[in-house]
Amino acid sequence: MVAGLNLAITGATGFVGGRLLDLALAKGHAVRALTRRPQQPRDRVTWIDGSLDRPDSLLELAIGADSVIHVAGVINAPDPAGFEAGNVTGTAAMLDAAEKGGAERFVHVSSLAAREPRLSAYGASKAGSEALVAASPLSSAIVRPPAVYGPGDKEMLELFRMARRGFVLLPPEGRLSVIHVDDLARLLLSLAEPMAPKGLMIEPDDGRHQGWSHAEFGQALGRALGRRVMNLPTPRPLLSLGAKIDRLARGDKAKLTADRVAYFCHPDWMVDPGRGAPETLWKPAIETEQGLADTANWYREAGWL
């Protein structure tokens, strides 16, 4: 890893971006980070007030950066327009700012959902963002993380809470890959090096061959909590009903949406081993059983479980 890079990071106040920021500082890099809200001062961090729909703030973020790591995006929206604005238009604006600001490298965080753009508006928007990055003149890399877990994650928290109660609701069939947030952050930092290979499309994971069946992952969550759990297969019609109830209860803030149900129920969310990172660049360091146990302990200490 080249020391002393000037990095521009979007999404640094979120789960993945926040951990990325911590590790970047630990590696000796200086960071310019986009934020919508005032943040506490930190050594070697310059907070840039702005958002993806404010091109002036994006240019301020990118000026002087060796590399841009674009983590920010929309994972939940009430309609396709919300995904388009956050993931496609926002990425286009960040690419434009990176080019104008003189960045040597652009690292884009996409999603495995981009492989199946017809399944969901989220996946379609991520596929659209990938096309923009691939067409850019910037030296770039695209990362499609699978399910990301780790301390501070709120997306997988509900699965841990269910496992603590002795059951896990997951779609009845299928397999998935997972990755610890620290392993993902290390990969992003490796890709941010100006001399890293360009044009890469990487689907990283924990290194487990054939990933995890839903039942296997449910049992692993139970072991992380020291509990025996029952896997309760949840058919798509029941999940769709749950999405309708969540929309009625929480409106645009609903977590379980029809769009999410569409890709949750897809049977294959395993990474493509042919799209793994070059081993000379990165390989996973955190074994998932231990990573889940550490995450469960963090949730307990934080009072989330």
N, C-alpha and C positions, 0 to 999 in steps of 0.2 A: 504494500500500500504506500503510495506516495504521500509523504507528510506535508502538512501545511497548505492544503488546497483551500480555495475560497469556494464554498458551496452555496447555492441558492436552493432552498427547499420549500415546496408548497406542502400544505397539510401537516406542518410541524407541530400543530397543537392537537392533533388526533392521536389515535392509538399507534399506528405504524410510524407515522412521521415523528411523534414524540420520542419513541425509542431510537429512531434513526438519528435524531438530533443529539440525544445523549451519547450515542456511540461515536458520532462524528466528532464531538468535542473531546471525547476520550482519546481519539486518534490524533488529536492535535490540529484539527481543521478549524477554520473560521466559517461561520454560517450566517447567511442572511435568510431570514425566515418570514414568510407571509403570515399575517394574523388579522382577524377581524376585530379582536378585542385587546385591550391593554394587557401586557404580559410583564411579569417580574423581570428586572434586568438580570442578564447572565453574562459572564465573561465570554468574549469571542462570539457573542450572538448579537446581531443587529436585527431588531424586529421591524418589519416593514408593514405599516398599516395599509391594508388593502384586501382585494379578493379577485377571483378569476374573472369577474365582470368589470374590473377596473384596469384597463390596459396601462394607464400611467403608473399604477402601483407595481404591475408586473415588470415593467421596464426598470423601475427603480430597484426591484428585487434582483434582476438579472445582470445589471451593469456591474462589471468587474468580477463576475463569477467565472471560475474555471469550468464548473459543471453545474447543471440544473438537474435536480432530482424532483420529478413531478409526481407527488404522492396524492395530492388532493383530488377529490372526485365525489360524485354523488352515488351513494349505494342504495338510497331509498328515496323515492319521489312518488307523488300521487298520480303522475301521468307521464307519457313518453317525452313530452316537452321539457319536463324537469331534468330527465336524464340527458337529453340532447344538450341543454344549456350548460349543465355542469361538466359533462364528460367529453363532449365533442367541441362545442364552442369554447369552453374553458381551456381545453388542450390546445386548440388553434391559437388562442390568444397567448398562451404561455410559450408556444413554439416561436411565435412572432417576436415576443419580447426577448427570448433567448438568442435568437439570431441577431436582432438589433443590438443587444447588449454585449455581443462578442463572446458568448460562451463557447467553449470547445467541445462540450459533451452534453447530451440530453438523455437522461434515464427516465423512462416512463413506466409507472406502475399501472398495469392493466388488471386483468382478471381472467381466470379460466373460463368465465362465462362468455368471453369474447369468441370462444370456439363455436358456440351455438347461438349465433345472433338471432335466429328465428324463435328461440325459446322465450325470450324476455326482452323488454325494452332496455333493461340494464345491460344485458349482453350485447344487444345491437349498438348501444351507445359506446360501449368499450371497444367493440370491433371498429366502429367509426373513428375512435380516437387513435387506435393502432394504425389505421390507414394513413392518417395525417402524419404521424411520427415517421412511418416508413417512407413517405414521400418527401420529407423535409431534407434540405441539404446538410443539416447538422449531423455530426457523428453521433449515433444514437444506439440505444439498446432498449428492448421492451421486456418487461418481466410480467408473467402471468401467475401470480400467487394462487395456490389453492386456499383452503380454509386456513386462516391465520389465527393462532391462539397465543396466549401469554398473559402475564400480569398487566392489568389495566384494560383488558379487552372486555367490551360490553356486549359484543355480538354473540359470543359463545357462552356468556355467563349463564343464560337461562338453561342451557344443557347441564352445566354444573349444578345449578339449583335443583333441577329435576333429579339428577343422579343422587344428590344428597337426600332426597325424599324417597329414593329407592326405585325409581323408574326413569326411563328415557324414551321420549317420543321422537322417532325418526321415520322417514319414509321406509316402506317395507322392503324395498330392493335397492341394490346399488352399492357402489364402492366410492370412496373418496380418498384424496390425499390431503395431508395437513403439513403445516410448517410453523415452527416457533418464530415469534416476532423478531427475536434477536438474530436468528439465522437469516431471515429475510433482510434485516437491516444490514448485516455484514455483506450480503450479496450486493445490495444497492450501493454500498460504499465502494466495493471492489469495481463495480461497473462504472462508477463516477470518475475513475482515473482517466485522464485524457488519452492515455495510450491503450486503454482496454479495447478489446476487439469491437468493431462496429457492426451494426446490422444484426446483432444477436436477438433471437426471440427465445427467452428462457422460461421454462416451466419448472420451478424448483419445488422440492418437497423435503420430507424428513429422511429420505433414503430407504424407506420401507418398500420392499419389492411388492408390487401389486396393490399398494395402498392398504386401506382398511375397509372391510365391509361395515355397513352401518351397525350391525350387531357387535362386531369386534370393537368398534370405536365406543359404543355405549358401555361395553364391559370395561374398557380401559378407563373411561371416566369414573366408573364405580371404584376401580382399584385406586385411582388417584385420591379418592375421598375415603378409602377404607370401607367401602360399602359394597354389598352384593346388590346388583341392580337387575331389574326386569326390563328387557327391551320390549316396548309396546309399538309394533308396526302401525304407522298412521297412514291410512290410505289417502290418496289425493282428494277425494270428495270431502273428507273430514277436515283436511287442511284448508281447502277452499272455503268451507263453512267458517272455520276459525278466522280466515282473512276477512270475511264479511263482518263478523262480529267485532274484530279488532278495528275495522274501519268505522263501524258505527260508534264504537266506544271512544276512539282516539282521533278520528278524522284523519287529516293529513299527517299526523304524527304516528299513525299505525306502524308497528314494526313488522307484522305479518301481512303482507300485501298479496294480491293476486299475482303480481309480477314475481315476487319471491317464491311463491308456491310453485310457479312454472319451472323455475330452475332448481329448486330444492328437490323436486321429484324426478329430475333427470337421473338415470341410473349410473352414469359414468362421469364422475368428477375426479378421476385420477389424472395425474400429470402424464404427459407423453415422455417416456424415457429418452426418446430421440431428441428432445428439446432440453435436456439437462445442461447445466453450466459446465464449461470445461473444468476439469478437476484442478488444473493449475491455477484457476481463477477463484474457485469457491467449492466447498462441499459442506453439507450440514454437519453441525457439531453437537446438536442437542437431541438426544434420544427421546422419543415422544412420551414414553411412560414416565420418565423422570420429569420431563417438561410439564406434563399435565399435573403431576404431584406438586411441583413447585408453584404452578399457577393456582392450584387449589389452596395451597398454604397462603399465597399472597391475598387471595380473595378473603380468606378467613381473617387475616390480620387487618385487612382494610375494612372489615365489617360488611362485606358484600355477600357473604354466605352465612 
